[in-house]
Amino acid sequence: MKSLGTVLFYSFLVVSVTAILITVFKTKRFFAATVLSVLQGVGALFAVNFIGSFIGVHLAVNAFSLIVSSVAGASGVALLLITQVLFR
């Protein structure tokens, strides 16, 4: 059986991706909105690492974190931060 944290992680990820996809499809510029969402997520990941170096917060930049931040945008980075704090 999966732990509560894993279930919450995947639930939040599904809700985030669904909200982003609805927003992207509502705009008439699917490609531009998708690219901007990916850039926003990756930028947020690197911004958290830069600012976090001053306060002691660090997210590993690996394939998983890049995929989550690219797919879910800034909310994916927030999800990574929350899961890191909860499971530290």
DRENRO-854610 format. One record per residue: residue number from 1; residue in three letters; z, y, x of N, C-alpha, C, O in turn. Coordinates in nm, 3 decimals. Each point is the difference from the previous one (the first is absolute). Layout:
+-----+------+---------+---------+---------+---------+---------+---------+---------+---------+---------+---------+---------+---------+
: pos : code :     npz :     npy :     npx :    capz :    capy :    capx :     cpz :     cpy :     cpx :     opz :     opy :     opx :
+-----+------+---------+---------+---------+---------+---------+---------+---------+---------+---------+---------+---------+---------+
: NUM :  ALA :       Z :       Y :       X :       Z :       Y :       X :       Z :       Y :       X :       Z :       Y :       X :
...
+-----+------+---------+---------+---------+---------+---------+---------+---------+---------+---------+---------+---------+---------+
//
This chain:
+-----+------+---------+---------+---------+---------+---------+---------+---------+---------+---------+---------+---------+---------+
: pos : code :     npz :     npy :     npx :    capz :    capy :    capx :     cpz :     cpy :     cpx :     opz :     opy :     opx :
+-----+------+---------+---------+---------+---------+---------+---------+---------+---------+---------+---------+---------+---------+
:   1 :  MET :   0.000 :  -0.118 :   0.084 :   0.000 :   0.118 :  -0.084 :   0.000 :   0.124 :   0.088 :   0.068 :   0.005 :   0.103 :
:   2 :  LYS :  -0.144 :   0.092 :  -0.144 :  -0.012 :   0.123 :   0.079 :   0.122 :   0.088 :  -0.021 :   0.062 :   0.000 :  -0.107 :
:   3 :  SER :  -0.030 :   0.075 :   0.210 :   0.115 :   0.089 :  -0.011 :  -0.036 :   0.120 :  -0.086 :  -0.117 :   0.029 :  -0.024 :
:   4 :  LEU :   0.219 :   0.040 :  -0.021 :  -0.019 :   0.117 :  -0.085 :  -0.078 :   0.109 :   0.074 :  -0.081 :   0.069 :  -0.061 :
:   5 :  GLY :   0.106 :  -0.053 :   0.190 :  -0.070 :   0.101 :   0.079 :  -0.149 :  -0.026 :   0.007 :  -0.080 :   0.093 :  -0.008 :
:   6 :  THR :   0.041 :  -0.220 :   0.022 :  -0.141 :  -0.035 :   0.004 :  -0.068 :   0.027 :  -0.133 :  -0.111 :   0.052 :  -0.005 :
:   7 :  VAL :   0.178 :  -0.086 :  -0.102 :  -0.055 :   0.025 :  -0.133 :  -0.014 :   0.149 :  -0.026 :  -0.102 :   0.045 :  -0.053 :
:   8 :  LEU :   0.203 :   0.034 :   0.092 :  -0.008 :   0.145 :  -0.016 :  -0.111 :   0.060 :   0.085 :  -0.070 :   0.091 :  -0.044 :
:   9 :  PHE :   0.054 :  -0.141 :   0.165 :  -0.104 :   0.049 :   0.089 :  -0.138 :  -0.019 :  -0.062 :  -0.078 :   0.094 :  -0.007 :
:  10 :  TYR :   0.050 :  -0.215 :  -0.038 :  -0.132 :  -0.027 :  -0.058 :  -0.019 :   0.072 :  -0.133 :  -0.111 :   0.042 :  -0.032 :
:  11 :  SER :   0.216 :  -0.028 :  -0.045 :  -0.010 :   0.074 :  -0.127 :  -0.033 :   0.146 :   0.025 :  -0.088 :   0.056 :  -0.066 :
:  12 :  PHE :   0.156 :   0.007 :   0.160 :  -0.027 :   0.139 :   0.033 :  -0.140 :   0.017 :   0.057 :  -0.067 :   0.098 :  -0.029 :
:  13 :  LEU :   0.024 :  -0.194 :   0.111 :  -0.134 :   0.006 :   0.058 :  -0.107 :  -0.010 :  -0.108 :  -0.099 :   0.073 :   0.005 :
:  14 :  VAL :   0.118 :  -0.161 :  -0.101 :  -0.097 :  -0.014 :  -0.109 :  -0.005 :   0.127 :  -0.085 :  -0.109 :   0.046 :  -0.035 :
:  15 :  VAL :   0.223 :   0.010 :   0.003 :   0.004 :   0.123 :  -0.079 :  -0.065 :   0.114 :   0.076 :  -0.074 :   0.079 :  -0.058 :
:  16 :  SER :   0.100 :  -0.068 :   0.188 :  -0.058 :   0.107 :   0.081 :  -0.151 :  -0.013 :   0.008 :  -0.072 :   0.099 :  -0.018 :
:  17 :  VAL :   0.023 :  -0.219 :   0.045 :  -0.144 :  -0.020 :   0.010 :  -0.068 :   0.024 :  -0.133 :  -0.108 :   0.058 :  -0.004 :
:  18 :  THR :   0.171 :  -0.101 :  -0.105 :  -0.057 :   0.024 :  -0.133 :  -0.009 :   0.149 :  -0.029 :  -0.102 :   0.047 :  -0.051 :
:  19 :  ALA :   0.206 :   0.027 :   0.081 :  -0.002 :   0.145 :  -0.024 :  -0.106 :   0.069 :   0.084 :  -0.068 :   0.090 :  -0.048 :
:  20 :  ILE :   0.053 :  -0.132 :   0.172 :  -0.102 :   0.059 :   0.087 :  -0.139 :  -0.033 :  -0.052 :  -0.087 :   0.087 :  -0.003 :
:  21 :  LEU :   0.064 :  -0.211 :  -0.037 :  -0.132 :  -0.038 :  -0.050 :  -0.035 :   0.074 :  -0.129 :  -0.114 :   0.040 :  -0.019 :
:  22 :  ILE :   0.211 :  -0.023 :  -0.069 :  -0.027 :   0.075 :  -0.124 :  -0.037 :   0.144 :   0.033 :  -0.094 :   0.055 :  -0.057 :
:  23 :  THR :   0.166 :   0.005 :   0.148 :  -0.029 :   0.138 :   0.041 :  -0.137 :   0.010 :   0.066 :  -0.076 :   0.093 :  -0.028 :
:  24 :  VAL :   0.044 :  -0.189 :   0.114 :  -0.129 :   0.003 :   0.070 :  -0.115 :  -0.017 :  -0.098 :  -0.102 :   0.068 :   0.013 :
:  25 :  PHE :   0.117 :  -0.157 :  -0.111 :  -0.108 :  -0.022 :  -0.096 :  -0.014 :   0.116 :  -0.098 :  -0.109 :   0.024 :  -0.051 :
:  26 :  LYS :   0.217 :   0.049 :   0.025 :  -0.010 :   0.115 :  -0.089 :  -0.077 :   0.115 :   0.064 :  -0.068 :   0.076 :  -0.069 :
:  27 :  THR :   0.079 :  -0.064 :   0.201 :  -0.083 :   0.100 :   0.067 :  -0.141 :  -0.056 :   0.007 :  -0.018 :  -0.122 :   0.007 :
:  28 :  LYS :  -0.077 :   0.206 :  -0.008 :  -0.139 :  -0.047 :   0.004 :  -0.049 :  -0.024 :   0.142 :  -0.116 :  -0.035 :   0.021 :
:  29 :  ARG :   0.204 :   0.053 :   0.076 :  -0.036 :  -0.018 :   0.140 :   0.082 :  -0.116 :   0.057 :   0.099 :   0.022 :   0.071 :
:  30 :  PHE :  -0.140 :  -0.142 :  -0.102 :   0.077 :  -0.118 :   0.038 :   0.013 :  -0.013 :   0.151 :   0.110 :  -0.020 :   0.051 :
:  31 :  PHE :  -0.221 :   0.032 :   0.021 :   0.003 :  -0.020 :   0.145 :   0.086 :   0.106 :   0.069 :   0.081 :  -0.033 :   0.087 :
:  32 :  ALA :  -0.100 :   0.158 :  -0.124 :   0.077 :   0.108 :   0.063 :   0.148 :  -0.013 :  -0.031 :   0.083 :   0.020 :   0.089 :
:  33 :  ALA :  -0.048 :  -0.055 :  -0.211 :   0.140 :  -0.016 :  -0.037 :   0.063 :  -0.118 :   0.074 :   0.116 :   0.006 :   0.040 :
:  34 :  THR :  -0.192 :  -0.113 :  -0.023 :   0.051 :  -0.117 :   0.072 :   0.024 :   0.033 :   0.147 :   0.104 :  -0.035 :   0.056 :
:  35 :  VAL :  -0.200 :   0.101 :   0.006 :   0.014 :   0.037 :   0.141 :   0.119 :   0.093 :   0.020 :   0.078 :  -0.016 :   0.094 :
:  36 :  LEU :  -0.063 :   0.114 :  -0.183 :   0.112 :   0.093 :   0.011 :   0.134 :  -0.071 :  -0.020 :   0.099 :   0.035 :   0.066 :
:  37 :  SER :  -0.093 :  -0.132 :  -0.156 :   0.123 :  -0.075 :  -0.022 :   0.036 :  -0.082 :   0.125 :   0.117 :  -0.006 :   0.039 :
:  38 :  VAL :  -0.216 :  -0.055 :   0.022 :   0.024 :  -0.078 :   0.123 :   0.048 :   0.091 :   0.112 :   0.095 :  -0.032 :   0.071 :
:  39 :  LEU :  -0.162 :   0.146 :  -0.055 :   0.041 :   0.095 :   0.105 :   0.140 :   0.055 :  -0.024 :   0.077 :   0.020 :   0.093 :
:  40 :  GLN :  -0.045 :   0.003 :  -0.219 :   0.133 :   0.049 :  -0.034 :   0.106 :  -0.105 :   0.035 :   0.104 :   0.034 :   0.056 :
:  41 :  GLY :  -0.129 :  -0.159 :  -0.087 :   0.096 :  -0.106 :   0.030 :   0.020 :  -0.021 :   0.148 :   0.113 :  -0.012 :   0.047 :
:  42 :  VAL :  -0.223 :   0.007 :   0.028 :   0.011 :  -0.020 :   0.145 :   0.064 :   0.123 :   0.065 :   0.080 :  -0.013 :   0.092 :
:  43 :  GLY :  -0.117 :   0.132 :  -0.140 :   0.063 :   0.121 :   0.051 :   0.149 :   0.004 :  -0.027 :   0.078 :   0.043 :   0.084 :
:  44 :  ALA :  -0.039 :  -0.089 :  -0.203 :   0.143 :  -0.005 :  -0.034 :   0.074 :  -0.099 :   0.090 :   0.114 :   0.025 :   0.039 :
:  45 :  LEU :  -0.179 :  -0.136 :  -0.007 :   0.063 :  -0.099 :   0.088 :   0.025 :   0.059 :   0.139 :   0.109 :  -0.016 :   0.056 :
:  46 :  PHE :  -0.207 :   0.085 :  -0.002 :   0.018 :   0.059 :   0.133 :   0.095 :   0.119 :  -0.005 :   0.073 :   0.025 :   0.096 :
:  47 :  ALA :  -0.072 :   0.050 :  -0.206 :   0.093 :   0.112 :  -0.015 :   0.144 :  -0.050 :  -0.006 :   0.089 :   0.060 :   0.059 :
:  48 :  VAL :  -0.067 :  -0.170 :  -0.130 :   0.134 :  -0.058 :  -0.008 :   0.045 :  -0.044 :   0.139 :   0.116 :   0.020 :   0.037 :
:  49 :  ASN :  -0.206 :  -0.079 :   0.040 :   0.038 :  -0.043 :   0.135 :   0.028 :   0.119 :   0.090 :   0.092 :  -0.005 :   0.081 :
:  50 :  PHE :  -0.170 :   0.112 :  -0.094 :   0.022 :   0.117 :   0.084 :   0.131 :   0.069 :  -0.035 :   0.083 :   0.026 :   0.087 :
:  51 :  ILE :  -0.064 :   0.003 :  -0.215 :   0.122 :   0.067 :  -0.045 :   0.120 :  -0.093 :   0.013 :   0.111 :   0.043 :   0.033 :
:  52 :  GLY :  -0.133 :  -0.170 :  -0.058 :   0.109 :  -0.097 :   0.009 :   0.053 :  -0.019 :   0.139 :   0.114 :  -0.043 :   0.018 :
:  53 :  SER :  -0.196 :   0.075 :   0.083 :   0.049 :  -0.014 :   0.138 :   0.114 :   0.098 :   0.029 :   0.080 :  -0.024 :   0.089 :
:  54 :  PHE :  -0.074 :   0.132 :  -0.165 :   0.108 :   0.097 :   0.018 :   0.129 :  -0.043 :  -0.072 :   0.109 :   0.038 :   0.041 :
:  55 :  ILE :  -0.123 :  -0.116 :  -0.148 :   0.118 :  -0.036 :  -0.079 :   0.031 :  -0.150 :   0.004 :   0.095 :  -0.044 :  -0.064 :
:  56 :  GLY :  -0.173 :  -0.033 :   0.138 :   0.030 :  -0.140 :   0.019 :  -0.064 :  -0.095 :  -0.100 :   0.046 :  -0.114 :  -0.014 :
:  57 :  VAL :  -0.149 :   0.157 :  -0.054 :  -0.071 :  -0.087 :  -0.094 :  -0.133 :  -0.038 :   0.065 :  -0.071 :   0.086 :   0.052 :
:  58 :  HIS :   0.038 :  -0.214 :  -0.056 :  -0.124 :  -0.044 :   0.062 :  -0.064 :  -0.109 :  -0.085 :   0.066 :  -0.095 :  -0.040 :
:  59 :  LEU :  -0.194 :   0.110 :   0.013 :  -0.078 :  -0.104 :  -0.065 :  -0.098 :  -0.056 :   0.101 :  -0.070 :   0.076 :   0.068 :
:  60 :  ALA :   0.064 :  -0.205 :  -0.057 :  -0.094 :  -0.062 :   0.093 :  -0.143 :   0.024 :  -0.048 :  -0.030 :  -0.017 :  -0.118 :
:  61 :  VAL :  -0.056 :   0.055 :   0.209 :  -0.141 :   0.017 :  -0.033 :  -0.070 :  -0.130 :   0.037 :  -0.037 :  -0.023 :   0.115 :
:  62 :  ASN :   0.021 :  -0.062 :  -0.215 :  -0.068 :  -0.128 :   0.019 :  -0.099 :  -0.019 :  -0.115 :  -0.016 :   0.088 :  -0.084 :
:  63 :  ALA :  -0.048 :  -0.201 :   0.080 :  -0.103 :  -0.024 :  -0.101 :   0.059 :   0.008 :  -0.141 :  -0.063 :   0.057 :  -0.090 :
:  64 :  PHE :   0.180 :  -0.113 :   0.069 :   0.060 :   0.000 :  -0.134 :   0.032 :   0.141 :  -0.047 :  -0.033 :   0.037 :  -0.113 :
:  65 :  SER :   0.097 :   0.043 :   0.199 :   0.036 :   0.136 :  -0.041 :  -0.123 :   0.087 :  -0.020 :  -0.001 :   0.086 :  -0.088 :
:  66 :  LEU :  -0.102 :  -0.106 :   0.169 :  -0.124 :   0.076 :  -0.019 :  -0.069 :  -0.038 :  -0.131 :  -0.055 :   0.087 :  -0.068 :
:  67 :  ILE :   0.056 :  -0.215 :   0.034 :  -0.063 :  -0.043 :  -0.125 :   0.077 :   0.055 :  -0.119 :  -0.060 :   0.051 :  -0.095 :
:  68 :  VAL :   0.192 :  -0.060 :   0.098 :   0.081 :   0.051 :  -0.111 :  -0.018 :   0.150 :  -0.015 :  -0.016 :   0.050 :  -0.112 :
:  69 :  SER :   0.019 :   0.024 :   0.223 :  -0.015 :   0.145 :  -0.009 :  -0.142 :   0.039 :  -0.039 :  -0.019 :   0.103 :  -0.065 :
:  70 :  SER :  -0.080 :  -0.182 :   0.102 :  -0.138 :   0.030 :  -0.038 :  -0.025 :  -0.028 :  -0.148 :  -0.065 :   0.078 :  -0.069 :
:  71 :  VAL :   0.117 :  -0.189 :   0.022 :  -0.024 :  -0.039 :  -0.140 :   0.086 :   0.082 :  -0.095 :  -0.050 :   0.046 :  -0.103 :
:  72 :  ALA :   0.176 :  -0.028 :   0.135 :   0.092 :   0.066 :  -0.093 :   0.023 :   0.148 :   0.031 :   0.068 :   0.068 :  -0.076 :
:  73 :  GLY :  -0.123 :  -0.018 :   0.185 :   0.014 :   0.141 :   0.033 :   0.142 :   0.036 :   0.042 :   0.072 :  -0.081 :   0.058 :
:  74 :  ALA :  -0.034 :   0.204 :  -0.090 :   0.133 :   0.048 :   0.039 :   0.111 :  -0.078 :  -0.070 :   0.108 :  -0.017 :   0.055 :
:  75 :  SER :  -0.135 :  -0.031 :  -0.176 :   0.102 :  -0.081 :  -0.069 :   0.022 :  -0.133 :   0.072 :   0.110 :  -0.055 :  -0.005 :
:  76 :  GLY :  -0.212 :   0.003 :   0.070 :   0.016 :  -0.121 :   0.081 :   0.089 :   0.023 :   0.120 :   0.078 :  -0.087 :   0.039 :
:  77 :  VAL :  -0.091 :   0.205 :   0.022 :   0.086 :   0.035 :   0.113 :   0.144 :   0.015 :  -0.048 :   0.093 :  -0.043 :   0.068 :
:  78 :  ALA :  -0.075 :   0.105 :  -0.184 :   0.135 :   0.010 :  -0.057 :   0.057 :  -0.138 :  -0.028 :   0.118 :  -0.025 :   0.023 :
:  79 :  LEU :  -0.202 :  -0.066 :  -0.071 :   0.043 :  -0.138 :  -0.024 :   0.043 :  -0.067 :   0.130 :   0.102 :  -0.069 :   0.004 :
:  80 :  LEU :  -0.179 :   0.088 :   0.104 :   0.037 :  -0.056 :   0.128 :   0.133 :   0.055 :   0.049 :   0.083 :  -0.074 :   0.054 :
:  81 :  LEU :  -0.062 :   0.204 :  -0.073 :   0.127 :   0.060 :   0.041 :   0.117 :  -0.056 :  -0.080 :   0.105 :  -0.031 :   0.056 :
:  82 :  ILE :  -0.123 :   0.019 :  -0.186 :   0.106 :  -0.052 :  -0.086 :   0.034 :  -0.144 :   0.037 :   0.118 :  -0.035 :   0.009 :
:  83 :  THR :  -0.219 :  -0.048 :   0.013 :   0.027 :  -0.139 :   0.035 :   0.066 :  -0.010 :   0.137 :   0.083 :  -0.088 :   0.023 :
:  84 :  GLN :  -0.119 :   0.176 :   0.069 :   0.065 :  -0.002 :   0.131 :   0.146 :   0.038 :  -0.011 :   0.085 :  -0.060 :   0.067 :
:  85 :  VAL :  -0.054 :   0.158 :  -0.148 :   0.140 :   0.042 :  -0.017 :   0.080 :  -0.108 :  -0.071 :   0.114 :  -0.026 :   0.037 :
:  86 :  LEU :  -0.173 :  -0.038 :  -0.138 :   0.071 :  -0.103 :  -0.075 :   0.025 :  -0.126 :   0.081 :   0.104 :  -0.065 :  -0.017 :
:  87 :  PHE :  -0.196 :   0.029 :   0.104 :   0.011 :  -0.127 :   0.073 :   0.036 :   0.017 :   0.145 :  -0.023 :  -0.091 :   0.080 :
:  88 :  ARG :   0.080 :   0.202 :  -0.044 :   0.037 :   0.025 :   0.138 :   0.126 :  -0.072 :   0.035 :   0.047 :   0.010 :   0.113 :
+-----+------+---------+---------+---------+---------+---------+---------+---------+---------+---------+---------+---------+---------+
//
